[in-house]
Amino acid sequence: MNESLRLFLTLSDAVIITDSSHYIVDVNSAYEHITGYRRDTILGAKASVVKSKYTNKATYKSMHEALDKGESWSGIFINKKSNGELWHSSISITPYTFDGSCYYVGIFRELEHLEEGIYIAEDRRNNIQGVLLKVLAISCEIRDPAIEDHLTRVQQYSESLLNRHNERMKSKLSDDYIQSVIHSSIMHDIGKSGVPEGILYKPGPLTSYERLIVEMHPLIGVDILEKINSELQDSFFKDQLSVARNIILHHHEKWDGTGYPSKLQGTDIPLEARVVSIVDVYDALTSRRPYKEIWPSEKALSFLRDHRGTSFDPDLIDSFVSLHT
């Protein structure tokens, strides 16, 4: 190995040097200390000796694509120490060529652990959030045996509508935001857990008093959410619950300001609430309920078009209808 590369081994950060095939050529004492692997036992081993199953596969793909082009790369790894403990670090890898031979110098910097002592990859975190929110939503509406199917469809419709609207309007909505709306959309009616069953599933028309009780469910839902949030006090869910709060509180607002509970109008209604408002109504119309029969899709779409600009965001309606043409 070229002597110039050995200078990297004097750094205080953990350093690993591999050949072009990613076999370990040398490591420094900081690498030994952090990983627990002794230098003389891992020289000649694959750099993946510290690999764990928790690093996002996309991270490895990005790394290999950059290195194959001869470019430097940096990212986050969740590796494994010799004793099995996880090691969370940022790493920069730089290719160097000497005398026709390529070497990779990896410089690791250990991340500060979260209070819980673990770093969670983005895709794993999103999956955990989605599952927990779904369980919560179902538990709040457990009186309805068909609720899981309804919640799944609302999620699917929300995803399709957001992606189509994003493309059609060139809105530049981030993937993180879209995922957050998809996960949170299933929370929209958790407040119905506080509505008496005799009113909630009444087959005939509601009295004005019963209607008033039903229209309290967004406020009941937000109260449930805020109790959960106060117990968690965790940034893990902070953004997710913010989007969920908007959906729960405002998915019955109307574009012309005649909705409830706040009589918001137009774009004052959060986008995520406007999206769920449309897909929730569409699924309600095209599903069998105690008080109605199933509507054909075209009849439901006609209803949405008829209320374009009064109940619903006209641009979102156009995007949703375009999914069915």
C-alpha positions, 0 to 999 in steps of 0.5 A: 500500500502506498505510504501516502494512504497510511497518513489517513490512519493517523486520523482520530476518526475510524479509518478503513482502507480497502482494495478495489474489491473491498477487501480490508488492507488496513484500519487504524486504532480508532476503528479497532476501538469502536468496532471491537475488531482487532486489526490482525483478525480482519486484514484481508477480510471483506469490509462487509464484516461489520455490515448489519441488516438495518442499513437501507438497501438504497444506501448500498446501491447509491454507494456502489453506483458512485464508487463504480464511477470513481466518485466519492460517496458519503452516507449513513451506515448502521453497522455491527460491532464484534460483540453484536452491538449496533454502530451508527455512523456517517461515512465518507469513502474516497477512491485513490489510485496509485501505480495503477491500483485503486484503493478506497479510504473510508472515514467513519464518524460515530453518530450521537445516539438518540436518547433511546440509543438507536438510529432507525433507517428512514424506510423502517421508520416510515413502516413503523409509523404506518403500522402503529397509526393503522392499529390506532385507527382500527382500535378507535373504530373497532365497532365497524367490522368493515373499517379496515377495508375502508381505511386501506382504500382511503390510503390507496386513493390518497396516494393515487390522488396526491401523485396524480395531482403532483404530476398534473399541477407540478406541485413539487410535493415531497415524497416525505409529505406524500407518505405522511398524508398516506399514513395519516389519512387512516386517522381521519375518523378516530373521533367517531369513537366518541359518537353513540352507536345508535346515532352513528349507524342510524339507518334513517335521517338524523335529527338536528341534535344528532347531526350536531353530535356527529359534527363533534367527531373532528374535535373529539378526534383531535382531543384523542390525538393530542392526548397521545401526543402529550404522552409520547413527547417524541419527535419520531411522530411529531411531523406525522401527528401534525399532518394527522391533526389537520386531516382529523380536524378539517376533512369535513370543511368545504371549499365554499366555507360551509363545512365544519367545524371551523368553516374554513374556505378555499386554500385555508383548508390544509391540502391533506384535509382537502385530499382526504375529504374527496377520497373519503366521500368517494369511498363512502358513496361506492361502498355499502353503508347501513343507510345507503346502497353502493353507488356505481363509480360513475355516479359517485364521480358525477357527484364529485364533479357537481360539487366541484368548487363548492364542497371540494377543491376544483383542481383536486377534483379534476386530478381525481376524475382524471384517474378514472378516465 
